[in-house]
């Protein structure tokens, strides 16, 4: 049995990508690039962009229930956000809830009717473990880690527009989010793309020639050569895009940093028409146990990047937002009371945002109150399951009705967050 060439080819491929994916080394790829999934053929529904706020965002200071009065303000003597009408106060949404003032750019989008705010929403599992809560949410099975795949992968697997494109599910980096794990293969795009983005054509040619020497690309006859061919096809596709020279439209100004750059790249891919179907972009840093701040401070700075990024994405896409839906989520919220370190500890209920051309804007809530008798062991109670929101989007905008397979053992309630595509 001859193993030398096959082993060397396999070894080279493994240096270019993680096991079970086709791709190239993460170490040479920009950290800000989003995790993506592509489609070869035009799907009938919206492009879905999922923003995960990792760390447990404080939804009570992002979407402030100022209408609660003392039930909110007495619990947060140093970090509460002032009422509307006060200098640097809350940006009113509906007379009861308001955005943190750092979200002013997003508030302007909200006023167009294209942003839905959902409060007292989250996972029904009571865990306060970051790892467990994120796993439950991304698998779409709160309280259970037995699901072998994530909710996004189950969506891709059950959708009516199946295809064998290697670009349908793509992960930036060596690890995909749990929401994309599953039967649909994931393609890792790393170093050669970065060579292109940096304009280092010499290094790109070296890497491409090394692959060509090891694999039969034109007419692959074995699995590993098929993987190599798919890698070349991916490189060729992305080489047509020059991220460094991309100019956002309509005066859109993305914030500096990984989050802004990730959204900017997603917008570019959507407008380039390369078949982007799902994109996952993270923004971390929300675990604000100490010195969280109120209007100012670390939390406000995070919200500034978050709001500016979403507003820039909306402006940049312009008319294309008619066929895009973006949803935000976090693994859990924070405690209703601030702690002794002027921060907030792990809580339960939170808020989500949905933005897009097919969104029914406004505040969607079954508010439980922050009065002591209404709290869930000191936390904002959850009255809406986060899967209801995702199911609403999948059914109305992405046009995948297989909700029983995407969210097993759960019967979602569609909340009217989005409009059905005509």
Secondary structure as the mmCIF struct_conf table of DSSP 4:
data_model
#
loop_
_struct_conf.conf_type_id
_struct_conf.id
_struct_conf.beg_label_comp_id
_struct_conf.beg_label_asym_id
_struct_conf.beg_label_seq_id
_struct_conf.end_label_comp_id
_struct_conf.end_label_asym_id
_struct_conf.end_label_seq_id
HELX_RH_AL_P HELX_RH_AL_P1 UNK A 4 UNK A 16
BEND BEND1 UNK A 17 UNK A 17
TURN_TY1_P TURN_TY1_P1 UNK A 19 UNK A 20
BEND BEND2 UNK A 21 UNK A 21
STRN STRN1 UNK A 22 UNK A 22
HELX_RH_3T_P HELX_RH_3T_P1 UNK A 26 UNK A 28
BEND BEND3 UNK A 29 UNK A 29
TURN_TY1_P TURN_TY1_P2 UNK A 31 UNK A 32
HELX_LH_PP_P HELX_LH_PP_P1 UNK A 33 UNK A 34
STRN STRN2 UNK A 35 UNK A 38
BEND BEND4 UNK A 40 UNK A 41
BEND BEND5 UNK A 44 UNK A 45
STRN STRN3 UNK A 47 UNK A 53
TURN_TY1_P TURN_TY1_P3 UNK A 54 UNK A 55
HELX_RH_AL_P HELX_RH_AL_P2 UNK A 59 UNK A 62
STRN STRN4 UNK A 63 UNK A 64
HELX_RH_3T_P HELX_RH_3T_P2 UNK A 66 UNK A 68
TURN_TY1_P TURN_TY1_P4 UNK A 69 UNK A 69
HELX_RH_AL_P HELX_RH_AL_P3 UNK A 70 UNK A 73
TURN_TY1_P TURN_TY1_P5 UNK A 74 UNK A 75
TURN_TY1_P TURN_TY1_P6 UNK A 77 UNK A 79
HELX_LH_PP_P HELX_LH_PP_P2 UNK A 80 UNK A 83
TURN_TY1_P TURN_TY1_P7 UNK A 84 UNK A 85
BEND BEND6 UNK A 86 UNK A 86
TURN_TY1_P TURN_TY1_P8 UNK A 87 UNK A 88
STRN STRN5 UNK A 91 UNK A 92
BEND BEND7 UNK A 93 UNK A 96
STRN STRN6 UNK A 98 UNK A 99
HELX_RH_3T_P HELX_RH_3T_P3 UNK A 101 UNK A 103
HELX_RH_AL_P HELX_RH_AL_P4 UNK A 104 UNK A 110
TURN_TY1_P TURN_TY1_P9 UNK A 111 UNK A 113
STRN STRN7 UNK A 115 UNK A 122
BEND BEND8 UNK A 124 UNK A 124
HELX_RH_AL_P HELX_RH_AL_P5 UNK A 130 UNK A 139
TURN_TY1_P TURN_TY1_P10 UNK A 140 UNK A 140
TURN_TY1_P TURN_TY1_P11 UNK A 142 UNK A 143
BEND BEND9 UNK A 148 UNK A 149
HELX_RH_AL_P HELX_RH_AL_P6 UNK A 151 UNK A 158
BEND BEND10 UNK A 159 UNK A 160
TURN_TY1_P TURN_TY1_P12 UNK A 166 UNK A 167
BEND BEND11 UNK A 168 UNK A 169
STRN STRN8 UNK A 170 UNK A 171
BEND BEND12 UNK A 172 UNK A 174
HELX_RH_3T_P HELX_RH_3T_P4 UNK A 178 UNK A 180
BEND BEND13 UNK A 182 UNK A 184
STRN STRN9 UNK A 187 UNK A 188
HELX_RH_AL_P HELX_RH_AL_P7 UNK A 191 UNK A 198
TURN_TY1_P TURN_TY1_P13 UNK A 199 UNK A 199
HELX_RH_AL_P HELX_RH_AL_P8 UNK A 201 UNK A 214
BEND BEND14 UNK A 215 UNK A 215
TURN_TY1_P TURN_TY1_P14 UNK A 218 UNK A 219
BEND BEND15 UNK A 222 UNK A 222
HELX_RH_AL_P HELX_RH_AL_P9 UNK A 223 UNK A 239
TURN_TY1_P TURN_TY1_P15 UNK A 240 UNK A 240
HELX_RH_3T_P HELX_RH_3T_P5 UNK A 243 UNK A 245
BEND BEND16 UNK A 249 UNK A 249
TURN_TY1_P TURN_TY1_P16 UNK A 250 UNK A 251
HELX_LH_PP_P HELX_LH_PP_P3 UNK A 254 UNK A 255
BEND BEND17 UNK A 256 UNK A 257
HELX_RH_AL_P HELX_RH_AL_P10 UNK A 258 UNK A 272
TURN_TY1_P TURN_TY1_P17 UNK A 273 UNK A 273
BEND BEND18 UNK A 274 UNK A 274
STRN STRN10 UNK A 276 UNK A 283
BEND BEND19 UNK A 290 UNK A 290
BEND BEND20 UNK A 294 UNK A 297
HELX_RH_AL_P HELX_RH_AL_P11 UNK A 298 UNK A 317
HELX_RH_3T_P HELX_RH_3T_P6 UNK A 318 UNK A 323
STRN STRN11 UNK A 324 UNK A 329
BEND BEND21 UNK A 331 UNK A 331
STRN STRN12 UNK A 334 UNK A 334
BEND BEND22 UNK A 336 UNK A 337
TURN_TY1_P TURN_TY1_P18 UNK A 340 UNK A 341
BEND BEND23 UNK A 342 UNK A 343
STRN STRN13 UNK A 346 UNK A 346
BEND BEND24 UNK A 348 UNK A 348
STRN STRN14 UNK A 350 UNK A 356
TURN_TY1_P TURN_TY1_P19 UNK A 357 UNK A 358
STRN STRN15 UNK A 359 UNK A 359
STRN STRN16 UNK A 362 UNK A 365
BEND BEND25 UNK A 370 UNK A 371
HELX_RH_3T_P HELX_RH_3T_P7 UNK A 372 UNK A 374
BEND BEND26 UNK A 375 UNK A 375
STRN STRN17 UNK A 376 UNK A 376
TURN_TY1_P TURN_TY1_P20 UNK A 377 UNK A 378
STRN STRN18 UNK A 379 UNK A 379
HELX_LH_PP_P HELX_LH_PP_P4 UNK A 380 UNK A 382
STRN STRN19 UNK A 384 UNK A 385
HELX_RH_AL_P HELX_RH_AL_P12 UNK A 386 UNK A 393
HELX_RH_PI_P HELX_RH_PI_P1 UNK A 394 UNK A 398
HELX_RH_AL_P HELX_RH_AL_P13 UNK A 403 UNK A 406
BEND BEND27 UNK A 407 UNK A 407
TURN_TY1_P TURN_TY1_P21 UNK A 408 UNK A 409
BEND BEND28 UNK A 416 UNK A 416
STRN STRN20 UNK A 418 UNK A 418
HELX_LH_PP_P HELX_LH_PP_P5 UNK A 419 UNK A 421
#
